[in-house]
Amino acid sequence: MKRLLLPLCILLYFVSFSQENVKTKNLSPQRQFDFWLGEWEVYTNDELVGKNTVQLLQNGNVLQENWVSEKENFTGTSNSFYNSKIKKWQQIWVDKNGSNLLLKGFFENEKMVLVSDPDSNMGEENSIHKISWIQLPNGDVKQIWESTIDKGKNWSIQFEGIYKKKK
């Protein structure tokens, strides 16, 4: 019996892993970012830094984000959508001061990665921004916002946070 238990556990592990990959890979492009939907509290180093609501609009074709900072009087909104003509995700972010980012990218390797051109109205002149969202095994989402001023040779982290579903 003990001889059968270990191979059975290994088999079950690989079957569950392969089913998860198939589930993720079989998503239609328009549903690839749905893991970010919900009411979130956002933490950096276990400190609450903001709250975020991400909802579907326009018959499920737009993910709208509404960010409210916990400590500063800072808010922002983004609209994300899959552009089937160019086969990329696009996002426009505008904050309360009118600063904005126009981002494009892909869902690949189990994460969403969107990148701006150097003409966005955010940060230093000619800066490029890259934002990644990774769904963690427990359902939380990790967001990493990076920027570069040397065309991608060096990246600086602007924000790194963990999104936890509101309870």
Residue, then its C-alpha position, 0 to 999 in steps of 0.5 A: m500500500k505504501r508503495l502505491l501512495l507516493p506514485l499516486c500523490i505524484l500523479l495527482y500533483f501533475v494532473s492538477f497542475s496540468q489542468e490549471n495550465v489548460k484552464t488558464k491557456n484556454l481563456s479567451p483573450q477578453r477574460q485573461f485579466d479577470f483575475w484582477l476583478g474585485e474589491w481590494e485592499v492593497y498592501t506594501n510591506d504589510e502596510l495598507v496603502g490603498k483600496n481598489t475596486v476593479q469591475l467589468l463594464q460595457n458588456g464585459n469588455v472593459l475592466q475599470e479600476n478605481w484607486v484611492s490612496e489610504k494616506e494621501n489625497f490621491t485617486g486614479t482610474s484606469n480602463s483596460f480592454y483587449n483590442s482584438k484588431i492588434k491582439k493586445w491589451q490596452q490600458i489608459w490610466v488617469d489620476k486626479n492631477g491629470s497625469n496619464l499612462l497609455l499602456k499596451g501588452f500581453f498576458e503571458n507566462e501567467k501574468m499581465v504585462l503592460v508597457s507605455d511608450p515614452d510619450s506618456n504624461m507621467g514621471e520623468e520626460n521620456s520615461i517608459h513604464k511597465i506594470s505587471w500583475i501576477q495572480l498568486p496561488n492564494g488568489d491575491v494579486k501582486q502588482i509591480w510598477e517599474s519605470t526606465i529613463d534609458k530605454g529599458k537598460n535599467w528599471s526602477i520599481q515605482f510601486e510594488g503591492i499585494y492586492k488582498k480581497k476585501k472581507 
